[in-house]
């Protein structure tokens, strides 16, 4: 493996929808001169929009711990795969190429990069705050990351762009959370940094943004963090416990968003110590 430092960058769906500008493109082009980069993207809102245009109503469920997620039946996972691995992934690759960055688009199932276990049953909380057990559908929990394809591509100067679709135990498509996919990939690569660019400044607790947290503090804070951000914090914790150096959750809508996150001049920095 190259001695160049590895960075995993998660681009949230809100950043994708609001436009990937030349500022971020310039940063990426400069950073890859001395460091290796892997990009993981989200895009759940785009999946919802396309699915509803196709006449497929989307259903969201909440776990007992308060984490909200898409209920993915067989038809939905086909739409999810089409939008994530097709429309969004290739739009980001096209944008990177336009910025002079040599990018390659992948889904998590390519090269068996992401393997996941299909959730046979889900425990959810209904609108009356009652716990129910429902069929797990085509949602997966990542069980293994084979980072060799990412290492191979980045060694040759490419920037891999990964869509969050995993390969199930029966070779089925599985919807996996994009934040946690980024965290798992960062841990497997022992990345020096994993950066989550989103549409807010960072982690907000007790009415204020937190600039720095330890892994222990991050875990303790999870029950008080709102939907969406809780998955990002959990992904940071998982990445750091698996061997990543540090994690930053920051806004992708500011000037020089990637540089600011790496320099710790913006966002919430989560570290092991």
N, C-alpha and C positions, 0 to 999 in steps of 0.2 A: 504494500500500500504506500502511496505517496506520503511524504512528510508534510505536505501542505495541509493546513488546518481545514477541517470540514465544518460547514454551516448547513443546518437544515432550516429552511424558510417555509413557514406555513402562510399562504395567502388566503384570507377568509373570503367567503362568497360575497360579502358586502363590498370588499375592496375590488373584486372582479366586476361586480355590477356597476360600481361608480366610476370605473375606468382606471386602467393601468397606464400611468403617465410616463413621460420621458424621464422625469426625475428619478423614479425608481429604476427605470431601465438603465440610466446612466450609472447609478450606484452599483447595480448588479454587474454591469460591464467592467467597472473598475475593480470590484471586489474579486471577481474570478481571475484576475491577473495574478493574484497571490494566494487565493484560497479556493477550495472546492465548494460547490454549492449543489444541494438537492432541494427542489421545491415540491411541496405537497399543497394541494389546493382543495378548497371546499366548493360550495355552490348549491346548498340545499334550497335556497329560495328560487333559484333558477329551475331546479328539478320540480318544485311545487308548481311554478308557473306553467312549465311545459306540460306537466301531467294534467293539470286542470284544463288546458287548451285541448288536450286529447280526450277530455271527458272522464278522466280518472280522478275522483276526489281523493285528496290526501288526508290521512288520519294520523294524528299525533297522540302519543301516550306518555304518561308520567310515571316514573318508578317511585317506590316508597321513599327513596332518598331525595326525590324532587327533580331528578334529571329527566328532561323532556326529550323525546326522540320520535322519529318517523316510524310509523308501523309499516313494514315492508312486506306486502304479499307478493305473489309470483309476478303479477302484472306490473306492480310498482318497481320491483327490482330490475325488470327489463327496461323500463323508462329511465330509472336511476342510472343504469349502466350506459344507456344511449346518451344521456345528457352529460354525465360526468366524464366518461371516457371519450366521448365524441365532441359535442359542442364546446364544453368549457375547456377541456384539456387542450384541444387543438387551437382554440382561440388564444390561450395563454402561450402556447408554443409559437404561434404566428406572431404574437406581439413581441416575444423575446427575439425572434429572428429579425423583426423589423428594427430592433434596438441593437443589432449586431452581436447578439448572444446565440451561440450554437446550442440549441435546445432539442431534446428528444422527449416526446410524450409517451407515457406508460400508464397502464392501470396496475393496481396492486397485484393482479393475477398474472401479469406478464412475467415470465421467468419464475413463477411461483414466489414472487417477491413477498407478498402478504398471504399467509395462510390463516384461516379463521375457523372457529367452531360455531356451527349454526346453533342459535339459541332455540332449543326445542319448546320451551315455555317461557313466558314473560309474566312477571308479577307487576301489575299496574294498579294505580289508584284512580278510581272513577270520579265522576263529577260530584258524587255524594261522599267522597273521601273514604270509600270502601276499597279494600284490596281485592283484586280479581286475578285469576290466572287465565291467560289467553295463549293461543298457539304462537310460537315464536316467529313464524314467517321466515323471511330471508334476511334477518339481521344477524351479524356475526360478531364474535369476540376474537380479536387477533391472538393467535397462539404461537406464531413463529414468523420471524422476518429473515429472509435470505437476502442479505444486502449485496451479494456478489455482483449482480447486474448493475447496481448503482455505483459500486466501486469501479467496475470495468469502464462504464461510460464516463465517469468523472475523471478517471485516470487519463482518458483519451481527450479530455478537454470539453466534453459535452456537459450540459446542465440537464439532468433528468427532471421531468415534471410528472408527478405521480398523482393519479386519480384514486380516491379512496374506495376501491372495489377489491375485495379479497377472494381468494379461491377457497371454497368450502371443502369439507372432507369427502363429499360426493361429487367434487368438481363443479359445484354450482356457483353462480355469482352470489356474493354476499355484500350487503351494504354494511360498511364499517364507518364509524365516526372519523371524520377527517382530522380533527384535532388529535385524537388519540393515535391515529395512524402516524401522524407527524412525530408524536412523542415516541412511539415504538421504533420508528425508523431512526430517529436521532439517537436513541439508546443503543440500537444495534450497530450503528456506525461509530459510536463513541464520539459523537460530534462535540466540538468545543462549545458551540452555541446552537440553541434552537430558538428561533424567533417566530412569534405568532403576531402577524399584522392583522389588526381588526379595525372596527370603526369607532372604538372608544380609546381613551387615554391609557387605560390599564385596569388593574383590579381595584374595585371600589368597595371599601368596608366602612361601616358606621358613618356614611356620608362623605367620606374623603378617599382620594386616590392614594394607594400605598406604593411607595417607590421601591421598597426592597422587602423581601420575605425569605425566611429559611424554608426548607422543605417541610420541616415540622410545623411551622406556623401556617404554611399553605394548606397542609392536611387538616389542621384544626379549624381553619377558616371555611372549609368547603360547605358546611351546612348554612352559612350565612351569605353565600355568594349566589347571585341570581342565575336563572336559566341561561345557558349559552356560555357564560363566563366560567361556570363550574366545570364544564368539560375541558376548557383550556387549562385551568389550574390543575385539574387531575392529570391531564396529559403532560404538563410540566413536571409534576411529581414523579410520574411513571418514567419519563425520560431521564431525569436525574438519578433515580434509583437504579436505572439500567446502565448508567455509565456516561451520560452526557455531562458536559462541563457546567453549563448554566443555561437558564431559560429566561426569555423576556417576552412579556405580553405588552404590545404597544400599538399606537395608532398608525395605520397605513395611509392616513389622510393628511399628514403634516409634511413639511419640507424635509427632504432627506430622511425618509422614515427608517430605512434599513441602517444607515450610518448612525442615526440617533439612538436606535435600539442597541446596536453593538457598542456604542460609546457610553451607554447608560444615562444619556441625557434626556431620555423620555421613557415612559412606560414603567412597568413593574418588573423588577429583576428578582428571580428566584434562584437561590443558590443552595448547595448542599450544607454549607456551614452557617 
